[in-house]
Amino acid sequence: MTIYVKRCKLQVASSLADFVEAKVLPGIGILPADFWLGFSKMIEDFGPTNKALLAERKKLQLEIDAWHVANRAVGFDAASYQSFLYEIGYLLPEGSNFLIETDNVDPEIAKIPGPQLVVPVMNARFALNAANARWGSLYDALYGTDAIGELPKEKGYDAERGQRVVSWAKD
């Protein structure tokens, strides 16, 4: 059972608070009170936007999943799929050229292109997946598709299906 501690306006897993305060902050010269105040403010400022973006992502994913199920019997048609993705707003017309500055950004972010995911920090599995997203997760790819048989039936985690994924990946 996770134990939570209060930091400013946040309820934080004590293990995370301990790690941040004992291991991370001393090395970068930021006081815990300053960090939690700033972090709390950032969550307060960006939380509603993040929540709306996550809802939009969920809506798009449901539409994409439904498209794949509806088009399963026909086989994959890249042009049809691309048209569908534009139709639902997942893809947008290419914009004008632009430059991105990468000064003061970790080399992994600045020099290696890859997805950066925003996830709810309350779900450790999502956070781990986000950390691994730059290289992809075979387990998640298998779990969320019909590659090991039928599609997942439940929205929550199915331990039996998870075990089948691990077994398939190890074989």
C-alpha angles and dihedrals in degrees: 000000000000117000116212130207128197117247112175104307093339135096103215129185104256091229090057093045091049092049094048094045099041104033111020109035100046089059094054101039099243120135115234093236091053092047095050092045091052094042092048091050091049091052091047092049098043102027097091092048091046091050091051092048092050090050090051090048090051092049092050092047092052090051092048092048091049091050092053092049092046092048098040095105094050097055126235118311110185095199092050091047093049091049090051092050090053090046094057094042096250090120123038131196112273112269130213121291118279141174129232121208116219100185113141093011124125111264091239090063097035099047107026115063115218144125121292111204129205112209139169107268091214091074111069092191092056091047091051090048090051091051090052097039095098089069098030129239118255089193093055092044091053095041095052098046139056092252090112095041128286124015117267109278100201130056092221127066116292109205093199091053090046090055091050089052092052092047092049092048093049092050 
